Amino acid sequence: MTARHIRVFTYRSRTSAAILGVVTTAVIGTGLWAGTAGAAAGAPQGSAPAPQPSAQTQTSAAGTTGITTMRQGNMEMAMTRLSGKAPTWAEVQRVYTMVHSAAAATAKYHTLAAAQHDGYVTAPDLLVDGQGVHYFNPRFNDKAGFDPTHPAFLVYNPVHGHQVLSGLMYYLPGSLTPAQLGTIFPTSMASWHKHINVCITGGTSLLNGKAIIPYFDQASCVTHKGTFDGDTGWMVHTWIGQANGAGLFDMDMPTASGKPAMGGMPGM
């Protein structure tokens, strides 16, 4: 084996080890997430307190994984519940395979210019406190189906004055059930979310709007010159970018300083 081969082998080994570490972190952190997004699914005592849901909480007929809704600021959100169970080895392997392929396919988007060259665009509504700036590629919309190597959104944050890839966000039709979403990323590890009853100004959707105003029914929204969107698609973040302290499927991304990623407008 030549010195060049040793260097390539070492780089690939470190990359695989880093991704496995992210998946392992997500597995270890499942108990904490279960306390937040999956408290209603039977998370153990001592878990982190769950957000207070609105009265619009829904459960599946079988009483297993369902949907919880909550309102925060200008946004109302529906979230799939976690199972509260530890992931199986098969689930860990399945997620590792998908994350590994996603990381390889999106490595070229480490810099924003490469993403823009391939058709990713943003809008004011896609700058999100605690997450970063979301760039959306219309080719990979919610009708395109799930492909881990083609995320609909890339999320960027500034590092030393340059926008650097922090993570991915997948986007699927809002009509899918929690059980269907769970066949992609297991409910033991990931909670999907979507925005409901959204009132947008300056555009017709979150993908081209300028602001979100706190009116949660169509009549009030129209009265205040907004565009009402009753239901977006399902979304889930996958934080595989530069080390940032986030769990693999966390909704928000804390930075290395412990403070949330900087944004300036409520949105996704």
N, C-alpha and C positions, 0 to 999 in steps of 0.2 A: 504494500500500500504506500503510495507516494505521499509527500507532505501535503500536496493539494487535496488528495483524497481524504486525508485525515482532517483537514480544515473543513471540507464539505460535510463529512460525517459528523463532526463535532457540532456544526451549526444546525444540522437537521435534528440531531439528538436533543440539543437545547430547545429547539422550537417545539418538538413533540412533548418534551418534559414540561414546558411552560403551559401548553394547552391542557395536558393532563392535570396540572396543578390547578388550573381554572375550574375544570370539571370537578375535581376533588373538593375544592373550596365550596362550590355550589352544593355538593352533597352534604358537607359538614354543616353548611349554613341552612339546610332545609328546615331544621327545627325552628330557627328564628323566623324564617319566612312563613312557616306554618302558623306561627303565633300571630302574624300580621294579616296576611291575605287569606289564611285558611283556618282561622280560629273556629269558625262555625263548622268546620269539618272534623272537629274533635282533636285539636292540637293539645299537647300535654300541658298541665298546669306549670306555671313558671315561664311560659313563653312570653314574648314581647306583647304588650296590649294591642288589640286589633283596632283599626280605625272604626269610628262609629258609623254603621251603615244607615242609610235612609230607610223609610218605611217600605221602599220598593224592593226589599230583599226577596229573591226567588230561590227556590231549591228544586232539584229534579224530582220526578215522581218517585224515584227509588230512594230518595233521601241521601244520595251519595254526593259526588261533586256537582255543585250548581253554580249560581251566579249571585254575587253580592254587589249592590250599588252603593255609591257614596258620593257626596258633594264636597268639593274643595275649591274655594275661591270662585272663579267664574266657570268652573267645569263640573259636570256631572259625569260619573264614570261607572261602568260595569266591569267587574273583575271575575274571572273564573277562580273558584276556590281550589286550594291545594288539598291533596288527599290527607296530609298529616302523617303519611307513612314514609319510612326511609326508602330510597330508591333501590331497586334490585340491581344486581350486577349486570343483567342484560340491558336495563335502562341506562346505566352509566356507560356501557360500551356503545349503545346506540347514539347517545348524546355526544360522546367523544368523537365518534365517526363523523357526525354532522358538523360539529364545531371545527374539527380538523380540516374538513373540506372547505368550510366557509372561510377559515383563516387563510388557507392557501389561495383561494379564488379572489379574495379582497385585499391581499397584501399589496397589490399595485395601487390601491387607493389610500396608501398611507398619507400621501399629500393630496390636498383638495383639488389641485389643478388636474390631476389624473381623473378624478371622479367627474369633474365638470366636462372634461373632454369626452367622457363616455355617456353624457346625457343627464347627469344628476343635477337638479336645480333645487332652489330653496324659496321660501316666502317668509314674510314677517311672522306669521303664526307659527312657523316651524322653529323659532328660536325659543327654547324652553328652559326655564330656571331649573337647575338641578340635573340637567341632562346635556344640553348643548344645542348646536344648530343641526337640524335634520335636513338632509338633502335627499330628494325623492326622484326616482327614475320612473317615468310613466310607463316604460316597457314592462316593468315588473309590478303592475298594479294588482289589486285583489282578485282579478279574474285570471291571472296568469298561473295560479296554483303555487304550491310550496316547492321551492328549490333552495336549499341552504346556500348554494353558491351564487345566487342572484337575489340578494336582499333588496326589498323595495326602498329602504332608507339606509343611508350612512349617517353616522352622528359624529360631528367634529367639535373639538374644543381647542382653544389657543394654548400652545406650549412654546415658550420663549419667542413669542411674537408670530408664530406660524400655526395655522389650523392643521391639527393632526387628528387622524382617525381614532375615535374612542370606542366605537362599537357599531353594531348593526341593529336594524329593526325590521322584523318581518311583518307583513300586512296581509290579512286574509279576510274573506267576506264576513260581514257581521251576522249573517244567517247561520253560520256554523255553530254547532252545539259544543259545550264544554267537552263532551266525550270525544267528538271528532278532533278537537284541538289537542286533546290528550294523546291521540295516536301519533302526533308529531313530536312534541316535547312532553314527557310524562308529567302527570299531575303531582307526582312526588317531588318535582324539581321546578316547574315553571307555572306561573300564573299569567294568562293573557288578559289584556284590558282593551276596552273600547270606550269612546266618548259618546254620550247620549244627550239628547236635548240641547244641542249646541247652537248658540246664537252668534253669528259671524258678521262683522262689518268689513267693508272694503273689499269684499270678494264673495264667492259663492260656495267656498268650502275651506277646510283647514289648509288645503294645499295652495290656495291663492289669496286667502284673507289677510287683513291687516291687524285685526284685534278680535277678541272674544269678549262679549258683554254678558252680565249675569242675569239673563232672562231664560227661563227653562221651559217655556211653552210657546207654541208657534204664534199665538195672537199677540203676546207681549213682545216677542222678538220683532214681529213685523211692525208693530206700533212704533218701536224704537229704531226703525229703518235697518233692521238686520235681516240676514238670511238664515233660516232655521234648518238645521240638519238633525233629524231625529236619531240617527244611528250611523256611526262610522264603521269601518272594518275593525276586526280584531288585530291587536298589535302585541308584540313582545320584543323587548330589547335583549341583545346578546352582547355583553361587554367583553369583547376580545381584543380591543385595541391596547394602546399604551397603558401600562400599569396605573390603576386609578383607585384601587381599594373597593371596587364594586363587586358584588356577587355576580355570577354569570348571568342570571336572569332578573336581577334587581330592576325596579322601575327607574330609580334615580341613580346617579353616578357621583359618589363623593370623590373628591380629588385627594392627592397625596397629603395635602395639608389638613384633611379632615373636613373641609368646607365643601358645600355642594358646588358642582360645576356652574359657571356663571352664565346667566341668560338675562333677558330683559323684558320678556313678554310671556304671559301664560299661554299655553298652547297644547301640544301633543302630550 
